[in-house]
Each structure stands twice: as C-alpha cells, then as structure tokens.
C-alpha cells in the first residue's frame, strides 16, 4: 500500500457510509410519489434537491428533516453486530438486533419503533424462530411465495459489507450472503448484494494499490464485470445470469423502467439504478436523476 493511499482509503470508506445515508434521506423526498407528483413538487429537472424541500405529507412527516430511513438503519444494525462480535459476521446476532430494531428503532436517536420496514422483512422477522435460525425462516418464506419474491430490502442495507474485510473478496462474499439470507433468500437478492459489496471492495482495493482515483474512472467497466462474475456464483441458469447482466450493464436509466408497475420493488431495479449511477461522471446529477425517476425505494 502506498503511503498516500491511507487517507484516501479512509475517506472512501467514510464516503460509502455517508453516501448511503445521504442518498437514503434524499430518496425519501420522492418515495411513493408518482413521477408527475415529483415534478410538481421539485420541478421538471431540478439542479438541486435539499432536505428542506421535503413535502410534509403523512409518509414523509414521520421522519425529521434530513433523517434517513430503514435502509440506513439496517446498515447500522449490521455494523453494530460486526463491532460487537469483533469483526465476525454472525447471522443469529444480526437477527436478534434487527428484530429489536423493528420493535424499538434506535431509542438513542429518539425512535419509538423501526419505521419503513418492508413486507418481506417484516414477515420473516415476525416468525417465532427467526432469531434462532434466520436462514431457515427466510428460506421457508421464500418457498411459500413459490420462489417468486425478490425485493430490494437486502441490497439497500448491504454497502457496509463491502467495507468490512474489503481486502479479502472471499470474506466479503461469505459475509454478504450470511446477512442477505437472514431475510431475503432468493438468489436474485443474493446476487444483488454480492455484486454491490464486491464492487465496493474492489474500489477500495484499487485505491489501496494505486493511491488515487484516476485509474478507477478508467476501470469502471472492468469493476462491473468482476462484480458480475462474482455475483453469478449464486445463480444457476444462463437466463438468470443474462438478466443480471442487463441490469448491471445498462447505460440508459429509462431502459431500467424503474417505475414499472408490479416491479418497482424488484431487487434488480435497485441494483441497476446503483450501477447506472456508478457509470456517471457527476455523483450529484446522477443521484438527483435516480431520485426523480424511482419513486419506490425499498420493500
């Protein structure tokens, strides 16, 4: 590792955490709004989106100005579990903590309960045996849906697992699946989380080895392909792999059809939006475009 890379690496790790929370809080501005409603309140092509612009309707008024939602809450629950267990990722410990969050939220931050929890996560957490065998319960819920549910509640929280043990891709892979499968057992959910955390870890590795972000901008396509190849390990058929590649390689946001009826909470929609943004040159513009396009941000 080059000497100059140390501070940059730390900055990128913090930026991943801050970026998760900032994007989450800004996404709340349009969550559950149609594109027509979003344009009404925020303009056709806004140059800026600020927390203070949040519409004080029933849904948004449940969160304070600038607050993030359950997406980032769950990320912090994962982080708490990792810290408590001195770096070890333990599914049952996370299960106990996420169920406690559902009941109480983060009391130190003024919460009285966890808000915004998706239907799939709630169903799994509400099972009596969840805290003792979360993978089994998540698998049963998935089987009971005829293996049809693949919502984005796992990928929305997973960024922290790309930071933890970032220099060991095998560990990143194992840790990611260990947490994903506690609530979201579908292979598409697993692939979404693995693709995301692998890409984060690869970016951090590149910084550690090269000490600047110049080469990163030139290697975006390579990082996406490496992340895709790793994610494919949890998929079985060529059809599944082709679908994943479509969402990860898409270059036009409209092609993702993020507001497609019946699929707005689909894990690959969320994943595709993230990897589309990864290809863009301007983080702020990309974030605003996604927020104005994608009106249902998690499930």
C-alpha positions as CSV (number, residue, x, y, z in Angstrom):
1,X,0.0,0.0,0.0
2,X,1.3,3.4,-0.9
3,X,1.7,6.0,1.8
4,X,-0.6,8.5,0.1
5,X,-3.4,6.0,-0.2
6,X,-4.1,5.7,3.5
7,X,-6.1,8.9,4.0
8,X,-7.8,8.5,0.7
9,X,-8.9,5.0,1.6
10,X,-10.3,6.2,4.9
11,X,-12.1,9.0,3.1
12,X,-13.7,6.5,0.7
13,X,-14.8,4.2,3.5
14,X,-16.5,7.2,5.2
15,X,-17.9,8.4,1.9
16,X,-19.5,5.0,1.4
17,X,-21.3,5.3,4.7
18,X,-22.2,8.9,4.3
19,X,-23.3,8.3,0.7
20,X,-25.7,5.6,1.8
21,X,-27.3,7.9,4.4
22,X,-27.4,11.0,2.1
23,X,-28.9,9.1,-0.8
24,X,-31.4,7.4,1.6
25,X,-32.5,10.8,3.0
26,X,-32.8,12.4,-0.4
27,X,-34.7,9.4,-1.7
28,X,-37.3,9.9,0.9
29,X,-38.2,13.2,-0.9
30,X,-40.0,11.2,-3.7
31,X,-40.7,7.8,-2.1
32,X,-44.3,6.7,-3.0
33,X,-44.7,9.7,-5.3
34,X,-45.5,9.3,-9.0
35,X,-43.2,11.0,-11.4
36,X,-45.9,13.5,-12.0
37,X,-46.1,14.3,-8.3
38,X,-42.3,14.5,-8.0
39,X,-42.1,17.0,-10.9
40,X,-44.9,19.1,-9.3
41,X,-43.1,19.5,-6.0
42,X,-39.5,19.6,-7.1
43,X,-39.6,20.8,-10.7
44,X,-39.1,19.1,-14.1
45,X,-35.3,18.9,-14.0
46,X,-34.1,20.2,-10.6
47,X,-30.5,21.1,-10.2
48,X,-30.6,20.7,-6.5
49,X,-32.6,18.6,-4.0
50,X,-32.4,19.7,-0.4
51,X,-33.8,18.1,2.8
52,X,-35.7,21.3,3.5
53,X,-37.8,20.7,0.3
54,X,-39.4,17.6,1.8
55,X,-43.1,17.6,1.3
56,X,-44.8,17.4,4.8
57,X,-47.3,14.7,3.9
58,X,-48.2,11.7,6.1
59,X,-45.5,9.5,4.8
60,X,-42.6,11.9,4.9
61,X,-43.6,13.7,8.1
62,X,-42.8,10.6,10.1
63,X,-39.1,11.4,9.6
64,X,-37.3,14.5,10.8
65,X,-35.8,16.8,8.2
66,X,-32.5,15.2,6.9
67,X,-33.2,11.9,8.6
68,X,-32.5,8.6,6.8
69,X,-35.0,5.7,6.7
70,X,-34.9,2.0,7.4
71,X,-32.4,1.4,4.6
72,X,-29.6,3.0,6.5
73,X,-30.9,1.9,9.9
74,X,-30.4,-1.7,8.8
75,X,-26.9,-0.9,7.6
76,X,-26.1,0.4,11.1
77,X,-27.6,-2.7,12.7
78,X,-25.2,-4.8,10.6
79,X,-22.3,-2.5,11.7
80,X,-23.3,-2.8,15.4
81,X,-23.3,-6.6,15.1
82,X,-19.9,-6.6,13.4
83,X,-18.4,-4.4,16.1
84,X,-19.9,-6.3,19.0
85,X,-18.6,-9.6,17.6
86,X,-15.1,-8.1,16.9
87,X,-15.3,-8.5,13.2
88,X,-17.2,-11.7,12.9
89,X,-20.4,-11.8,10.9
90,X,-23.0,-13.9,12.8
91,X,-26.4,-14.3,11.3
92,X,-28.2,-15.0,14.6
93,X,-26.7,-12.0,16.3
94,X,-27.8,-9.8,13.4
95,X,-31.3,-11.4,13.6
96,X,-31.6,-10.5,17.3
97,X,-30.6,-7.0,16.6
98,X,-32.8,-6.4,13.6
99,X,-35.8,-7.7,15.5
100,X,-35.0,-5.4,18.4
101,X,-34.8,-2.5,15.9
102,X,-38.2,-3.4,14.5
103,X,-39.7,-3.1,18.0
104,X,-37.8,-0.1,19.2
105,X,-35.8,1.5,16.4
106,X,-32.8,3.4,17.8
107,X,-34.1,4.9,21.1
108,X,-30.9,7.0,21.5
109,X,-31.9,8.8,18.3
110,X,-35.5,9.4,19.5
111,X,-37.1,6.4,17.8
112,X,-40.0,4.6,19.4
113,X,-40.1,1.8,16.7
114,X,-38.5,0.9,13.5
115,X,-40.2,2.7,10.6
116,X,-40.4,1.9,6.9
117,X,-39.9,-1.9,7.2
118,X,-40.7,-3.8,4.1
119,X,-43.3,-6.6,3.8
120,X,-40.8,-9.4,3.2
121,X,-38.5,-8.3,6.1
122,X,-41.5,-7.9,8.4
123,X,-42.9,-11.3,7.6
124,X,-39.6,-13.0,8.3
125,X,-38.8,-11.1,11.5
126,X,-42.3,-11.8,12.8
127,X,-41.7,-15.6,12.8
128,X,-41.2,-17.1,16.2
129,X,-38.0,-18.9,15.3
130,X,-36.4,-16.1,13.3
131,X,-33.7,-15.2,15.9
132,X,-32.5,-18.9,16.3
133,X,-32.5,-19.9,12.6
134,X,-33.0,-16.9,10.4
135,X,-31.7,-18.5,7.2
136,X,-34.2,-21.4,7.6
137,X,-37.1,-19.0,8.2
138,X,-36.2,-16.7,5.3
139,X,-35.9,-19.8,3.0
140,X,-39.4,-21.0,4.1
141,X,-40.9,-17.6,3.4
142,X,-39.4,-17.6,0.0
143,X,-40.6,-21.2,-0.7
144,X,-44.1,-20.2,0.4
145,X,-44.1,-17.5,-2.2
146,X,-43.4,-20.1,-4.9
147,X,-39.9,-18.7,-5.0
148,X,-41.3,-15.5,-6.6
149,X,-40.4,-12.7,-4.2
150,X,-37.1,-10.9,-4.8
151,X,-37.5,-7.4,-3.2
152,X,-34.7,-5.0,-2.5
153,X,-34.7,-5.0,1.3
154,X,-31.3,-6.8,1.4
155,X,-29.4,-4.8,-1.2
156,X,-30.4,-1.5,0.3
157,X,-28.5,-2.2,3.5
158,X,-25.5,-4.1,2.3
159,X,-22.9,-1.4,1.5
160,X,-21.2,-1.8,4.9
161,X,-20.3,-5.4,4.0
162,X,-18.2,-4.2,1.1
163,X,-16.2,-2.1,3.5
164,X,-15.7,-4.8,6.2
165,X,-12.7,-7.0,5.3
166,X,-12.5,-5.2,1.9
167,X,-9.1,-6.7,1.2
168,X,-10.4,-10.3,1.2
169,X,-13.1,-10.9,-1.5
170,X,-13.8,-14.4,-0.3
171,X,-14.7,-12.9,3.1
172,X,-16.8,-10.2,1.6
173,X,-18.7,-12.8,-0.4
174,X,-19.4,-15.0,2.6
175,X,-20.3,-12.1,4.9
176,X,-22.7,-10.7,2.4
177,X,-24.6,-13.9,1.9
178,X,-24.6,-14.6,5.7
179,X,-26.6,-11.3,6.2
180,X,-28.6,-11.3,3.0
181,X,-30.1,-14.8,3.6
182,X,-31.3,-13.8,7.1
183,X,-34.3,-12.1,5.4
184,X,-34.0,-12.4,1.6
185,X,-33.3,-15.9,0.4
186,X,-34.0,-15.5,-3.3
187,X,-30.8,-16.0,-5.4
188,X,-31.5,-12.6,-7.2
189,X,-31.4,-10.9,-3.8
190,X,-28.2,-12.7,-3.0
191,X,-26.7,-11.8,-6.4
192,X,-27.7,-8.1,-5.9
193,X,-26.0,-7.9,-2.6
194,X,-22.8,-9.7,-3.7
195,X,-22.5,-7.5,-6.8
196,X,-22.8,-4.4,-4.7
197,X,-20.3,-5.4,-1.9
198,X,-17.8,-6.8,-4.4
199,X,-17.7,-3.6,-6.4
200,X,-17.2,-1.5,-3.2
201,X,-14.4,-3.8,-2.0
202,X,-12.7,-3.7,-5.5
203,X,-12.8,0.1,-5.5
204,X,-11.2,0.1,-2.1
205,X,-8.6,-2.4,-3.2
206,X,-7.7,-0.3,-6.2
207,X,-7.2,2.8,-4.0
208,X,-5.0,0.8,-1.7
209,X,-2.9,-0.4,-4.5
210,X,-2.7,2.7,-6.7
211,X,-3.3,5.6,-4.2
212,X,-5.6,7.7,-6.3
213,X,-8.9,7.6,-8.1
214,X,-7.6,8.4,-11.6
215,X,-7.3,4.7,-12.7
216,X,-10.7,3.9,-11.1
217,X,-12.6,6.1,-13.5
218,X,-10.9,4.2,-16.4
219,X,-11.7,0.8,-14.9
220,X,-15.4,1.1,-14.2
221,X,-16.4,-1.4,-16.9
222,X,-13.8,-3.9,-15.5
223,X,-15.0,-3.5,-11.9
224,X,-18.6,-4.1,-13.1
225,X,-17.6,-7.2,-14.9
226,X,-15.6,-8.6,-12.0
227,X,-18.6,-7.8,-9.6
228,X,-20.9,-9.5,-12.1
229,X,-18.8,-12.6,-12.3
230,X,-18.7,-13.0,-8.6
231,X,-22.4,-12.4,-8.2
232,X,-23.1,-15.1,-10.8
233,X,-21.7,-17.7,-8.4
234,X,-25.1,-17.7,-6.6
235,X,-27.1,-18.0,-9.9
236,X,-27.8,-21.3,-11.6
237,X,-29.1,-20.7,-15.1
238,X,-27.9,-18.7,-18.1
239,X,-31.2,-16.9,-18.2
240,X,-30.7,-15.7,-14.6
241,X,-27.2,-14.5,-15.4
242,X,-28.3,-12.7,-18.6
243,X,-31.0,-10.8,-16.6
244,X,-28.4,-9.8,-14.0
245,X,-26.0,-8.5,-16.7
246,X,-28.8,-6.5,-18.3
247,X,-29.3,-4.5,-15.1
248,X,-25.7,-4.2,-14.3
249,X,-24.5,-3.1,-17.7
250,X,-27.4,-0.8,-18.6
251,X,-26.3,2.6,-19.8
252,X,-29.6,4.4,-20.0
253,X,-31.7,4.9,-16.9
254,X,-35.0,4.7,-18.9
255,X,-34.2,1.2,-20.0
256,X,-34.4,0.0,-16.4
257,X,-38.1,1.0,-16.2
258,X,-37.7,1.8,-12.5
259,X,-41.4,2.7,-12.2
260,X,-42.6,-0.5,-13.9
261,X,-46.0,-1.5,-12.4
262,X,-45.7,-4.6,-10.2
263,X,-41.9,-4.5,-10.2
264,X,-41.0,-1.2,-8.5
265,X,-39.5,-3.0,-5.5
266,X,-37.6,-5.6,-7.5
267,X,-34.1,-6.0,-6.3
268,X,-32.6,-5.8,-9.8
269,X,-34.3,-2.4,-10.3
270,X,-32.5,-1.0,-7.2
271,X,-29.2,-2.7,-8.3
272,X,-29.5,-1.4,-11.8
273,X,-30.0,2.1,-10.6
274,X,-26.9,1.9,-8.5
275,X,-24.7,0.5,-11.2
276,X,-26.1,3.0,-13.7
277,X,-25.1,5.8,-11.3
278,X,-21.6,4.2,-10.9
279,X,-21.0,4.8,-14.6
280,X,-21.8,8.5,-14.4
281,X,-19.3,11.4,-14.1
282,X,-21.3,13.5,-11.7
283,X,-22.5,12.0,-8.4
284,X,-24.9,14.8,-7.6
285,X,-26.6,14.8,-11.0
286,X,-26.8,11.0,-11.1
287,X,-28.4,10.9,-7.6
288,X,-31.0,13.6,-8.5
289,X,-31.9,11.8,-11.7
290,X,-32.5,8.5,-9.9
291,X,-34.5,10.1,-7.1
292,X,-36.7,11.8,-9.6
293,X,-37.2,8.6,-11.6
294,X,-37.5,5.9,-8.9
295,X,-40.5,6.6,-6.7
296,X,-40.5,3.4,-4.6
297,X,-37.1,2.9,-3.0
298,X,-37.3,-0.2,-0.9
299,X,-39.5,-3.1,0.2
